[in-house]
Amino acid sequence: MPSLPVISGRKTVRAFESLGWQIARQRGSHIIMIKDGEMTTLSIPDHKEVARGTLRSLIRTAGITVDEFCGQI
């Protein structure tokens, strides 16, 4: 299993935007992202560091691999 980097919430949002996800709204410290044709949403914490387990869960929910995500950072 590839190692995930520790990155900020904003950098995570930019990586998902390059993969076709769009910001739908923000409430408090969480940014909600949607993608056309997908039933799921991504809730990304807007923190200085996103926990590796949270990031791995977001990647799994988006239906991509860790390598695909790391290529967008």
C-alpha positions in Angstrom: 0.0 0.0 0.0 1.6 3.3 -1.0 2.2 5.9 1.7 0.0 8.9 1.7 1.5 12.4 2.3 0.2 14.7 5.0 -1.4 17.6 3.2 -3.8 20.4 4.0 -7.5 20.4 3.3 -7.1 23.1 0.7 -4.5 21.1 -1.2 -6.7 18.0 -1.0 -9.6 20.1 -2.5 -7.3 21.2 -5.4 -6.3 17.6 -6.1 -9.9 16.5 -6.3 -10.8 19.5 -8.5 -8.2 18.4 -11.0 -10.0 15.0 -11.0 -13.3 16.5 -11.9 -14.9 17.2 -8.5 -16.5 20.6 -7.8 -17.0 22.5 -4.6 -20.8 22.5 -3.9 -20.7 24.4 -0.5 -18.9 24.9 2.7 -20.3 24.9 6.1 -18.0 25.5 9.0 -14.7 23.7 8.6 -15.8 21.2 6.0 -15.9 21.6 2.2 -18.5 19.5 0.4 -17.6 18.4 -3.1 -19.7 16.8 -5.8 -19.1 15.2 -9.3 -21.6 14.8 -12.1 -22.6 11.2 -12.5 -21.6 10.3 -8.9 -24.1 9.6 -6.2 -21.6 10.3 -3.4 -20.3 13.5 -2.0 -16.9 14.2 -0.4 -16.7 16.0 2.9 -13.2 17.4 3.2 -12.1 19.0 6.5 -10.5 22.4 5.9 -7.6 21.8 8.4 -3.9 22.4 8.2 -3.4 18.6 8.0 -5.8 16.0 6.9 -5.4 12.7 8.8 -4.1 9.9 6.6 -7.0 7.6 7.4 -9.5 10.4 6.5 -7.6 11.0 3.2 -7.6 7.3 2.4 -11.3 7.1 3.0 -11.9 10.1 0.7 -9.9 8.5 -2.0 -11.8 5.2 -1.7 -15.1 7.1 -1.7 -14.1 8.9 -4.9 -13.4 5.6 -6.6 -9.8 6.3 -7.4 -6.5 4.8 -6.4 -3.9 6.3 -4.1 -1.5 6.5 -7.0 -4.0 8.5 -9.1 -4.5 10.9 -6.2 -0.8 11.3 -5.5 -0.3 12.1 -9.2 -2.6 15.2 -8.8 -0.8 16.7 -5.8 
